[in-house]
Structures are given as structure tokens and as C-alpha cells.
Amino acid sequence: MSDAAREIENLVYEYAERLDAGDLDGVAALFAHGRICGIENGPPETVFEGTSGVRRMYELATRLYDDGTPKTKHFTSNVRIRIDDTQASARGTAYYCVTQATPALPLQVIVTGRYRDTFHRVDGSWWFDTRIMFVDQVGDTSGHLKF
């Protein structure tokens, strides 16, 4: 695997790690030069741009507990990265599976899905450009989401 592919793969994993730690500012920082689209080709209200937009999205949606975490584990797998060195850009896909256990709910899978990402290099570092989230299966998200 090329160094660029490894750096991008680590960025994908860093997202999950920061989210599970309840570090919403840290998650948002990964999108300083990018955005998250909750729905492919969705209306403007489903697109969250830059650090402040992504932070707002997670603050509105994610339930945090007394320890400051959402009590989740995001497992990311099947990461595939395709780099276009001539354009300093890349495309990637990955699967995710989110588990959760709270004081009121036993350990369980709450959602699975896929990410379709684009990345770009800014000043020598790789950043998310666009992350589109696809939900494939939904369990009990009542302890995770605020809505």
C-alpha cells in the first residue's frame, strides 16, 4: 500500500476513533476542508460544510453520556482507496458497523452502512473532501440519536 493510501486509511479510522471518544470538535476538524452529506444528492439541509457545519450536525444528532462519549464503537472495514496523484485527490469506500451499550441498553449493533468518500491533499496533508453516508440496516438507535 502506498504512503498516501495508508495516510487516507488512517484518516478514515481517526474519524471513528474521535467519534467514539465523544470528541465532536476533533471529528469536525477532519472536515476543515470538506463536508458530510447525509443523503446522496440531498437537499442543502442534509449537507454539513466545514468544521462548524460538521460540528453542528453531530451536536444536533448525537447523544453524549455523563462520561462525554456516545458509548459506541464504530467498526470500519472493507476500506478501499483509489488515488489520483496527478490531481492530489482520492476516492474511497468503506463499510461501518456501530455497536452501543448504555446503562439502559445491552450491547447491540445499532446501525450498519457504507461510506463513499473523496479526499484531497492540502499543503501536503490528506483531508476529507466529501463523505456520503449510506445507512443499510438500522437497529435500536434510541440511545444514540437525539431524534
C-alpha positions in Angstrom: 0.0 0.0 0.0 1.3 3.4 -0.9 2.1 6.0 1.8 -0.8 8.2 0.5 -3.3 5.3 0.7 -2.1 4.5 4.3 -2.5 8.1 5.3 -6.0 8.2 3.9 -6.9 4.9 5.5 -5.7 6.3 8.9 -7.9 9.3 8.4 -10.9 7.1 7.9 -10.1 5.2 11.2 -9.3 8.5 13.0 -12.9 9.6 12.3 -14.3 6.6 14.0 -11.9 6.9 17.0 -12.7 10.5 17.6 -16.5 10.0 17.3 -16.4 7.1 19.8 -14.4 9.3 22.2 -17.1 11.9 22.0 -14.6 14.3 20.5 -17.0 16.2 18.3 -14.6 19.1 17.8 -11.9 16.6 16.7 -14.3 14.9 14.3 -15.4 18.3 12.9 -11.7 19.3 12.4 -11.2 16.4 10.0 -13.7 18.3 7.7 -12.0 21.7 7.8 -11.6 21.4 4.0 -14.7 19.2 3.4 -18.2 18.3 4.1 -20.6 15.5 5.1 -23.6 14.7 3.0 -26.3 12.8 5.0 -28.1 11.9 1.8 -26.6 11.4 -1.7 -27.8 14.4 -3.8 -29.9 15.5 -0.9 -31.3 19.0 -0.3 -29.0 21.7 1.2 -30.1 21.0 4.8 -28.5 17.5 4.5 -25.1 18.9 3.7 -22.8 20.0 6.5 -19.8 22.0 5.4 -16.5 22.7 7.1 -15.6 22.4 10.8 -18.6 24.4 12.1 -21.2 22.6 9.9 -20.0 19.1 10.8 -19.8 20.1 14.5 -23.3 21.3 14.4 -24.5 18.1 12.7 -23.0 15.9 15.4 -24.2 18.2 18.2 -27.8 18.1 16.9 -27.8 14.3 16.3 -25.5 12.5 18.8 -26.4 11.7 22.4 -23.5 12.0 24.7 -23.5 10.4 28.2 -22.0 11.6 31.5 -18.6 10.3 30.5 -18.7 12.6 27.4 -18.9 9.7 25.0 -21.8 8.3 22.9 -21.0 4.8 24.3 -20.5 3.5 20.8 -17.8 1.7 18.8 -17.6 2.3 15.1 -16.0 -0.6 13.3 -14.8 0.3 9.8 -13.9 -2.4 7.3 -13.5 -3.1 3.6 -11.6 0.2 3.2 -10.7 0.7 -0.5 -8.7 3.7 -1.6 -8.0 4.8 -5.2 -5.5 7.6 -5.5 -5.1 10.1 -8.4 -1.7 11.5 -7.8 -1.9 13.8 -10.8 -4.9 15.6 -9.2 -3.8 15.2 -5.5 -7.1 13.6 -4.9 -8.5 10.2 -4.0 -11.7 8.2 -3.7 -12.6 5.6 -1.1 -15.3 3.4 0.1 -15.7 1.6 3.4 -18.3 -0.3 5.5 -19.2 0.6 9.0 -20.9 -1.2 11.9 -21.8 0.7 15.0 -22.3 -1.1 18.4 -23.6 0.5 21.5 -24.1 -0.4 25.2 -25.6 2.0 27.7 -26.7 1.7 31.3 -30.3 1.1 29.9 -29.5 -0.9 26.8 -27.4 -4.1 26.4 -24.6 -4.3 23.9 -26.0 -4.4 20.4 -25.5 -3.5 16.8 -27.4 -0.2 16.2 -26.6 0.6 12.6 -24.6 -0.6 9.6 -23.9 1.0 6.3 -21.3 2.4 3.9 -19.2 5.5 3.3 -18.4 6.9 -0.1 -15.6 9.4 0.4 -13.5 11.7 -1.7 -10.2 13.2 -0.3 -7.8 15.9 -1.4 -4.4 16.9 -0.4 -3.9 20.4 1.1 -0.4 21.6 1.9 0.9 18.1 1.8 -1.8 16.5 4.1 -4.8 14.4 3.2 -8.2 15.7 4.2 -11.8 14.6 3.7 -13.4 16.4 0.7 -16.8 14.8 0.8 -18.2 11.9 2.9 -21.6 10.5 1.8 -23.2 8.2 4.4 -25.4 5.3 3.4 -27.4 3.5 6.0 -28.1 -0.1 5.1 -29.5 -1.6 8.4 -30.9 0.1 11.5 -31.4 -1.4 14.9 -32.4 0.5 18.2 -30.8 3.9 17.8 -32.8 5.4 20.7 -29.8 5.5 22.9 -27.6 7.1 20.2 -29.5 9.6 18.3 -31.4 12.6 19.7 -34.2 12.3 17.1 
